[in-house]
Amino acid sequence: MNNAELAAVGSEYVMNTYARYPFALVKGKGSRVWDADGREYLDFIGGIAVCVLGHSDQRLNNVLREQSEKLWHCSNLFWIEPQIELARKLVQNSGLSKAFFCNSGAEANEAAIKLVRKYFYRRGEQKRRSIIAFRNSFHGRTMAALTATGQSKYQEGFAPLVEGFAYADFNDLNSVRALINDEAAAVMVEPVQGEGGVMPADTEFMKGLRQICDQEGLLLVLDEVQCGMGRSGHFFAFQKYGVIPDIVTIAKGIAGGFPMGAMLAGKLPVSGFEPGDHASTFGGNPLGTAVGNAVFDIVGQEDFLRQVRAKGNYLQNKLRELKDGRIINLRGLGLMLGLELNTNHNKLLEICRQKGLLLIGAGPKVVRWVPALNISEADINQAVEIFAEALAEWPED
Ligand SMILES: Cc1ncc(COP(=O)(O)O)c(C=O)c1O
């Protein structure tokens, strides 16, 4: 089927949950993808910060094929070899204690929220069950993760939400202090707010949150679903801030496109879960964790991360050269950048697509740049050239 046919049949049978572009991607290699009509695009969306090694990486393909011939799936009632290996790598890299595997970012955050509550429950502090989250955050679409998400546009129509959440302002420690009471159990924050407009936390803010949590006996939960797995130029973004969380959640890039999420917990909260408290049929499945190991072995290398930082700087410098009065800010970490405009970007991104460059927004006015972490400088140059042409053709409102 071609693009038009796929869009027509898709509209008939697939639930209407996305404002989809009128074409289907059918093939990918590295930072390039092809649609059903054979058109080539430079992919700076990467499945929304998922495809950390681009598309169809031969090393990942080989691991997936080899594992598929050994064992696809077994229950977590059994020890799973690649899962144990990946848990050890993530724990040793993060300095936390243990890993729980699931299938997505929202699920990792649900696990974190449940762990916070069960930890205090087991300590006999049943009253402590409230989580301080942030305005403009995004934590996923399941009910508790949606409640933690401090943006009413995602929550509208889904009441009643989950009890026990309060919202502070991002990068504002006083607004966090104002919410602390004897019910407060944890602070939950993205080190770089992704969907909220690629907004990095200030270092003083992150260090201040750690301090407040220590003083008040709260757990610090970091949602690194988007900014983790090397995207910030550090394996975990918290490593850039020099702040160790009690719990961190990751997903997206963890297996380079194979659906997987994880929650890592430190010494204190890890005692919160006992057998039967939480589970996932597919979480940590042999196929996913085999690929996860291969991704970690590449992305976790210091030399690879140094290159992510270098390429992030390179892309930033290129974007700073763009001259257009509608560009008002550029921010981000590593290869997670947001170019803020003073007006809606929809038409601009459509012109980019027509010219063969895939970019996505983060909110209505921020253009998000989240390419593969192994993107080449030549591909960065080409993308920025296309973007500059699109800017020149983009009509004023
Ligand atoms: C920071 C953050 N947390 C959680 C999620 C939800 O992840 P998923 O869509 O895998 O459930 C996302 C997705 O964009 C995210 O960016």
Ligand as a Chemical Component Dictionary entry (heavy atoms), coordinates in Angstrom:
data_LIG
# 
_chem_comp.id                   LIG 
_chem_comp.type                 NON-POLYMER 
_chem_comp.pdbx_formal_charge   0 
_chem_comp.three_letter_code    LIG 
# 
loop_
_chem_comp_atom.comp_id 
_chem_comp_atom.atom_id 
_chem_comp_atom.alt_atom_id 
_chem_comp_atom.type_symbol 
_chem_comp_atom.charge 
_chem_comp_atom.model_Cartn_x 
_chem_comp_atom.model_Cartn_y 
_chem_comp_atom.model_Cartn_z 
_chem_comp_atom.pdbx_ordinal 
LIG C1 C1 C 0 9.702 12.338 30.773 1  
LIG C2 C2 C 0 8.720 11.313 30.296 2  
LIG N1 N1 N 0 8.174 10.479 31.182 3  
LIG C3 C3 C 0 7.298 9.527  30.803 4  
LIG C4 C4 C 0 6.911 9.394  29.490 5  
LIG C5 C5 C 0 5.932 8.333  29.091 6  
LIG O1 O1 O 0 6.594 7.317  28.420 7  
LIG P1 P1 P 0 5.760 6.228  27.569 8  
LIG O2 O2 O 0 5.155 6.947  26.427 9  
LIG O3 O3 O 0 6.818 5.221  27.177 10 
LIG O4 O4 O 0 4.758 5.652  28.493 11 
LIG C6 C6 C 0 7.463 10.242 28.532 12 
LIG C7 C7 C 0 7.050 10.150 27.116 13 
LIG O5 O5 O 0 7.204 11.040 26.341 14 
LIG C8 C8 C 0 8.388 11.231 28.946 15 
LIG O6 O6 O 0 8.930 12.087 28.059 16 
# 
loop_
_chem_comp_bond.comp_id 
_chem_comp_bond.atom_id_1 
_chem_comp_bond.atom_id_2 
_chem_comp_bond.value_order 
_chem_comp_bond.pdbx_ordinal 
LIG C1 C2 SING 1  
LIG C2 N1 SING 2  
LIG C2 C8 DOUB 3  
LIG N1 C3 DOUB 4  
LIG C3 C4 SING 5  
LIG C4 C5 SING 6  
LIG C4 C6 DOUB 7  
LIG C5 O1 SING 8  
LIG O1 P1 SING 9  
LIG P1 O2 DOUB 10 
LIG P1 O3 SING 11 
LIG P1 O4 SING 12 
LIG C6 C7 SING 13 
LIG C6 C8 SING 14 
LIG C7 O5 DOUB 15 
LIG C8 O6 SING 16 
# 
